[in-house]
Every structure is written in structure tokens, then in C-alpha cells.
Amino acid sequence: MKWMDKFKTGKGESNMKTQSTWNGVKKALQASTEGLKDAGKGVGKTRLTRSVGLKLFLIIFSSIVACVLAVGLYSYSVSKDIIKKKVSQASQETIAQTASKLDLMYANYEALTMQLLVDNNLQSLSLELSRGGLDDFEEFQSLESIDNVFQTFLLSNSRTVYGGAMIPLADYLKPITSGNSQLDVAAAMETDWYKKAIESKERPYWIPTQPAGLNGKQAKPTFGLTRLIKSINTGEPLYLLVLEFDYRNLSEQLGDISLGTDSDLYIVGADGAILYAEDQSEIGGKLDLTSADKPSGSFTGLHKGMHSLGVYQQFDELDWRLIGMIPVDSLVEDAKEIRNLTWIAAIVAGLLAVGIGLLVIRMIAVPLGQLRNLMNEGEKGNLSIRSSINKQDEIGQLAQSFNQMMTQITSLVDQTNRSAQEVLQTASDLSEASKKTAVSAKEIAVATEEIANGATSLAVEAEKGSGLTDDMGVRMANVNEAGGLMAASATEVEKASEQGTRYMAALIEKTGMTEDMTRSMVEKVDKLKDSTRSIRKILDVLNNLTKQTNILSLNATIEAARAGAAGKGFMVVADEIRKLADQSRQSIDVVAQITETIQREIDDTVGVLSEAYPLFREQIESVKEANQIFLSVQTQMGSFVGHLDTVTASVGQLGETQSVLSEAMGNVSAVAQQASATSEEVASLSNEQLSISEGLVELSNKLETVSTQLKETLSRFRTNG
């Protein structure tokens, strides 16, 4: 049937789609594997199975793929059930319609038998034979007449009936066979169908399909119909009518019926024996009708090794059934598209999940891996590490906190390192100083003796120093004079910078006016540009007018030519108008060219002004910077003059100090004498200093040892790359 075409899908196409689906699965798995390798590089040395990013990736991937597969496969299952239900209903309708058509055929065949049952000639001849009293010739003529009646019946129904026979049930009757059957009456009377036909009495009995015909000698299958012929007058059984029908009658009725791809159509008996099949080799076989316990319906079971849907309908005229077997795979072939789309959607969802997982890994796992690696480096002592993560989320805040922590730790370690270095240096210096102090204490006694000699030398040197201080006073006077000259020069420079500042202010004002004029010029040029556009539009209108005028003059010339001599004057006027139109068009073209030139020059002017305007802006900025420089010079020179005044005052104070120094040099001689007396006291104190120095040496050694250990501990930390 045509409606079944929508359920047919080629197996080759399905296999190709399935193959492409699995190829997509492989590509998706390869893509996810590559993504996990890249993610693994970002995670670092942590085992992949312990990665937070991988766990999130697997959760997202599994959730998306599982949801898509669940929805898709559920849709596939539901669609299969719906298709099976719809196909079952449609096939049931087809089977019911076909069974009705076959019922009509069977009813027609049974109606044929009624022709013989009520045939008057057959009944009267049979009655005469049953009464007896006929001679041999009359009996022969009666039997021949019965044979002619039967032959005439077969001949008139030759297109329907393949052959037939009348098996006598009374002794005075003889068997009659005709047509293509050539039925062996004696052999037929031994068959099961003959016994069942007799048992059926007045009811018609349908003979199941015989692969080799009713006589068992034919090359093609046939089926038959039997009916008991009785005498209308006496009710005595006369004949068993056997009509044999060609198997092709069923093929013609069922040949164009199709329930789908690889479907089979059967007619089976009450015991499940196959009476009709498209493949005639199946005739005589059995179908399992255990589930077909109703007059019509459907069932599922194995057929030819395939899970198949069976729909059936029992005939009204006999206890045979019309059964259609449809492979379920061919029914739900279109539903496999949903399954394939489900796999494709699962692949796409898998790729999407891979992308989301990789994004999660990059956003969470990779930054965490980087922070973990940085912490590992910090654990090894590298304090120069910093996180480059710049985000606004919690991971970014964690990275910022980590950087601040490392900065604080680095600062603390640097400070501790410096302190340890200073302590170590101080310990070394203290140790060295203590050793020197011990040595110096021994030499103090010697030094005190030299102090007395030095005091005498100091008196001599004090006299020399007095002379030098006098010379210093003269030089200080010269410095004071030079400072006055520098102050005068600085004042002149300050005045000049004030004048330059005024000039720069005027220049800034004029430059601003120039900028305003340039801006106004640009605006006017833009307006002029708009005016030229308006002129161009007017010229276009005039040009169109000249074209219309030219066309009108041409039309007038044509009309004047048609008017003949009467239109010659009008032709001259029309020609003049055409010439004026041409001149107007030429003038408009010249004006258009001039306007185009003005337009280009205006565009060039706008371009030059556009380029000059930034230069004016730069010039204004440069002038402002120069003004700032002059103001700075003025300020610096004011400060310089103030410094010169301070230097002059300092030089005056230095002169006073020189006088004091002269007096001090006089007192040095007295101090030298006192130093000789003091040296004796120092000698007594040096002994005490020696014992203290030895204790300091021992303490400084201990401090140096502690400082060295602290330095070794801090050396594990590196504050630079």
C-alpha cells in the first residue's frame, strides 16, 4: 500500500548513518582526551584523578550526556511504540479490507455452487434415474445430460473455476470430472477433505490449498470448494460437488497488498496451516497462532528469525484467517533516525560538556594549580613568586591575598635578613673592636707618654693655626664680595623671566584667538560645502529641464514636419528652442564643472584646516609649557636669590667664628699641659679596660655564632627570581 512508504527506510542509509554516528563518537572522545591532556598540563603535577577541575568536568559531562541520552532514548522508545501502534492499526484496517474483499470472492464462489443445487435439469434427471425403469440407452442419455449440465456450468465459469468434479453418492449415478483437474474420484474419496466435506452435509466445505492440486499431479497449487447436492424432492444425497480454483485467483487479490518492507501475507487454516503465501514453498507450513485467540487483532512473535508484528482477520464465510507479518525492525526504521539524532545530540552535548568542562578547568583548576605550584615554590624558599591571575571572583581575590601575603613575608624576611646581617657585622666589628681594645689597653701606657710630647707639638701647631685663621679671614671677605655680585645677577635674571612670562601670556591669548578663527573658518567652509551641494541639486534640476526642453523641441519638430508647409515656421522656432536647450545644457555642464572644482577645493581646504587644527592645539600646549618653564625659572631664581642671602649671612657668621677660632688656638697650649697630667690617670684606667675587653671578646664570639646560624636559616629564602 502507498501509505506504508513513509515507514520504509533503506538499511544501507541507516548503516551509513550509524557508522557516521560512531565516527562522531570517536571524534568527540578524541577531542575530550586532547582537552583533558591540555587541562592536565594546566593542573600541574597533581594526580589527574584528584583534580577538582576534572571532577567538575566529569560531573558536567556525565550530567549533560546522561540527560540527552535519557531524553533521546526515551523518545526513541516512545516513538517505536507509537509507530508500532499506528502501523498495527493501519495494517489491521488493510487486513480487514482485504479479508472483506476475499469474503466477497468466497461468497461468489459459494454462490456458484447454488446454481447446480437448484438446477432444474439436474434435479429432474436425477429424479428419473432414482425412480429406475429406464433402459440402458435412456439411462445413458440421462447421465450424459447431467454431464452436459455440469460441463456447461464449468464452461460458463471457466474464468473463475479451474476445474471440477461431481462425486456420486448414489449407486445409479456415475462420477463426472471436467476441466483441468482430472480428479481421481477413487483416490479423492480416501482423502481427509472428502470425509470432512461429507461431514459438513449441506454446508460448504473449503478444501485447503494443495501444493500439487487436488489430484496431486499438477505443477501448481490449487484450492477447492465442496458442497453436497441433494434431491429437492426426496432429500436423497446425489453428488458431492467439488470445484477447484486456481491459486492465482488468490495471488491476484493479494499480490498488490503490501504492509511494509519485508512483510509477508498469509492465509492460514484453523490449525495454523499456511494456505496462501507469496513464497509458494511455504504452503503447507505452520504458523504459531497461540496468541491469535480472537477473530481479529494483532500479536508479536518470531517470524523467519525476526521479531515481527502480526495482524490478522478471520473470514466471515469460513474459518480461515488472513495474516500479515511485518518485521518490527522495518516498522521502526524511521524511529532509528531519532536514535541516531539522539547519539548525534549526545555527541554535540558531549562536545559542549567538554567545552564547558575545559572552561571550568581553565577558570578554576588551572588557577588553583598555579597557586598550588606557587605555594610549592614558596615552600622551597622562593619568595619572589607572584600570581599573575587578574580576576574579580574568589580565585582572583585568593590570588591577590596570596600576593599580599608573599609581599609581607618577603618584606619580613628582607628585614630579618638585613637585621641578621647587621647583627653579624656588628658581632664581627664588636669582636674585632674588643680584640683591638685589649691590644690598645696595653698600648695606652705608651700612648700617654707620647701625649705629653704631642701636647708640646700641639702648642707649636696652635701658633701655626693662628696664622692660618688670619689668612682664612681675608679669603672670607673675598667670598662675601663675590656673593653680592651673584645676588645682583640673579635679580636681573628674575626680572627677565618676569618679562618672558608676560610675553608668553600674550602669546597664549593670541594663539587662542587664532584657534577660534580656525574653528570658525572650518564651520564656514562646511556651510559653503553644503551650499555647493545645493547648487549641484539645482543644476541637476536645470539639467533635467534642458533635457525635457530638448525632448519637447524634438516633438515639436516632428509635429511641424507632419503639418507640412503650415508647420515650417513652428519648426524654425522648435529648432531655436532646441539650440537654446543645448546651450543651456552646455552652460549647466560648465557651471557643474566649476561647482565640482569648488567642491574639491573646499574639500582640500577642509582637509588642510583639519590637519592644521591639531597643529594649533599642539602649539597652544607648547606655549603653555613654555609659560610654565618661565614661571618655574622665575620661581627658581627667587629661591636662588634667597639662598645667596643665606650664604652671605653664613659667610659673615664664619668670620665671627674665625675670630673665636683664634682665641681657641691660644687656649690649646694650656690644654696640652693639662693633657700631660691626664695621661697619668689614663694609665691607671687602662688596666681595668683590659679585663673588660677580654669579656667583650668572649661575648662577641657567641653573638657571631648565633648570627651565622640565623643567616644560614634565612639563606633558604630567595627574594628575587
C-alpha positions, 0 to 999 in steps of 0.5 A, a space after each residue: 500500500 502507498 501509505 506504508 512508504 513513509 515507514 520504509 527506510 533503506 538499511 544501507 542509509 541507516 548503516 551509513 548513518 550509524 557508522 557516521 554516528 560512531 565516527 562522531 563518537 570517536 571524534 568527540 572522545 578524541 577531542 575530550 582526551 586532547 582537552 583533558 591532556 591540555 587541562 592536565 598540563 594546566 593542573 600541574 603535577 597533581 594526580 589527574 584523578 584528584 583534580 577538582 577541575 576534572 571532577 567538575 568536568 566529569 560531573 558536567 559531562 556525565 550530567 549533560 550526556 546522561 540527560 540527552 541520552 535519557 531524553 533521546 532514548 526515551 523518545 526513541 522508545 516512545 516513538 517505536 511504540 507509537 509507530 508500532 501502534 499506528 502501523 498495527 492499526 493501519 495494517 489491521 484496517 488493510 487486513 480487514 479490507 482485504 479479508 472483506 474483499 476475499 469474503 466477497 470472492 468466497 461468497 461468489 464462489 459459494 454462490 456458484 455452487 447454488 446454481 447446480 443445487 437448484 438446477 432444474 435439469 439436474 434435479 429432474 434427471 436425477 429424479 428419473 434415474 432414482 425412480 429406475 425403469 429406464 433402459 440402458 440407452 435412456 439411462 445413458 442419455 440421462 447421465 450424459 445430460 447431467 454431464 452436459 449440465 455440469 460441463 456447461 456450468 464449468 464452461 460458463 465459469 471457466 474464468 473463475 473455476 479451474 476445474 471440477 468434479 461431481 462425486 456420486 453418492 448414489 449407486 445409479 449415478 456415475 462420477 463426472 470430472 471436467 476441466 483441468 483437474 482430472 480428479 481421481 474420484 477413487 483416490 479423492 474419496 480416501 482423502 481427509 477433505 472428502 470425509 470432512 466435506 461429507 461431514 459438513 452435509 449441506 454446508 460448504 466445505 473449503 478444501 485447503 490449498 494443495 501444493 500439487 492440486 487436488 489430484 496431486 499431479 499438477 505443477 501448481 497449487 490449487 484450492 477447492 470448494 465442496 458442497 453436497 447436492 441433494 434431491 429437492 424432492 426426496 432429500 436423497 444425497 446425489 453428488 458431492 460437488 467439488 470445484 477447484 480454483 486456481 491459486 492465482 485467483 488468490 495471488 491476484 487479490 493479494 499480490 498488490 497488498 503490501 504492509 511494509 518492507 519485508 512483510 509477508 501475507 498469509 492465509 492460514 487454516 484453523 490449525 495454523 496451516 499456511 494456505 496462501 503465501 507469496 513464497 509458494 514453498 511455504 504452503 503447507 507450513 505452520 504458523 504459531 497462532 497461540 496468541 491469535 485467540 480472537 477473530 481479529 487483532 494483532 500479536 508479536 512473535 518470531 517470524 523467519 528469525 525476526 521479531 515481527 508484528 502480526 495482524 490478522 482477520 478471520 473470514 466471515 464465510 469460513 474459518 480461515 484467517 488472513 495474516 500479515 507479518 511485518 518485521 518490527 525492525 522495518 516498522 521502526 526504521 524511521 524511529 532509528 533516525 531519532 536514535 541516531 539524532 539522539 547519539 548525534 545530540 549526545 555527541 554535540 552535548 558531549 562536545 559542549 560538556 567538554 567545552 564547558 568542562 575545559 572552561 571550568 578547568 581553565 577558570 578554576 583548576 588551572 588557577 588553583 594549580 598555579 597557586 598550588 605550584 606557587 605555594 610549592 615554590 614558596 615552600 622551597 624558599 622562593 619568595 619572589 613568586 607572584 600570581 599573575 591571575 587578574 580576576 574579580 571572583 574568589 580565585 582572583 581575590 585568593 590570588 591577590 591575598 596570596 600576593 599580599 601575603 608573599 609581599 609581607 613575608 618577603 618584606 619580613 624576611 628582607 628585614 630579618 635578613 638585613 637585621 641578621 646581617 647587621 647583627 653579624 657585622 656588628 658581632 664581627 666589628 664588636 669582636 674585632 673592636 674588643 680584640 683591638 681594645 685589649 691590644 690598645 689597653 696595653 698600648 695606652 701606657 705608651 700612648 700617654 707618654 707620647 701625649 705629653 710630647 704631642 701636647 708640646 707639638 700641639 702648642 707649636 701647631 696652635 701658633 701655626 693655626 693662628 696664622 692660618 685663621 688670619 689668612 682664612 679671614 681675608 679669603 672670607 671677605 673675598 667670598 662675601 664680595 663675590 656673593 653680592 655680585 651673584 645676588 645682583 645677577 640673579 635679580 636681573 635674571 628674575 626680572 627677565 623671566 618676569 618679562 618672558 612670562 608676560 610675553 608668553 601670556 600674550 602669546 597664549 591669548 593670541 594663539 587662542 584667538 587664532 584657534 577660534 578663527 580656525 574653528 570658525 573658518 572650518 564651520 564656514 567652509 562646511 556651510 559653503 560645502 553644503 551650499 555647493 551641494 545645493 547648487 549641484 541639486 539645482 543644476 541637476 534640476 536645470 539639467 533635467 529641464 534642458 533635457 525635457 526642453 530638448 525632448 519637447 523641441 524634438 516633438 515639436 519638430 516632428 509635429 511641424 514636419 507632419 503639418 507640412 508647409 503650415 508647420 515650417 515656421 513652428 519648426 524654425 522656432 522648435 529648432 531655436 528652442 532646441 539650440 537654446 536647450 543645448 546651450 543651456 545644457 552646455 552652460 549647466 555642464 560648465 557651471 557643474 564643472 566649476 561647482 565640482 572644482 569648488 567642491 574639491 577645493 573646499 574639500 582640500 581646504 577642509 582637509 588642510 584646516 583639519 590637519 592644521 587644527 591639531 597643529 594649533 592645539 599642539 602649539 597652544 600646549 607648547 606655549 603653555 609649557 613654555 609659560 610654565 618653564 618661565 614661571 618655574 625659572 622665575 620661581 627658581 631664581 627667587 629661591 636662588 636669590 634667597 639662598 645667596 642671602 643665606 650664604 652671605 649671612 653664613 659667610 659673615 657668621 664664619 668670620 665671627 667664628 674665625 675670630 673665636 677660632 683664634 682665641 681657641 688656638 691660644 687656649 690649646 697650649 694650656 690644654 696640652 699641659 693639662 693633657 700631660 697630667 691626664 695621661 697619668 690617670 689614663 694609665 691607671 684606667 687602662 688596666 681595668 679596660 683590659 679585663 673588660 675587653 677580654 669579656 667583650 671578646 668572649 661575648 662577641 664570639 657567641 653573638 657571631 655564632 648565633 648570627 651565622 646560624 640565623 643567616 644560614 636559616 634565612 639563606 633558604 629564602 630567595 627574594 628575587 627570581 
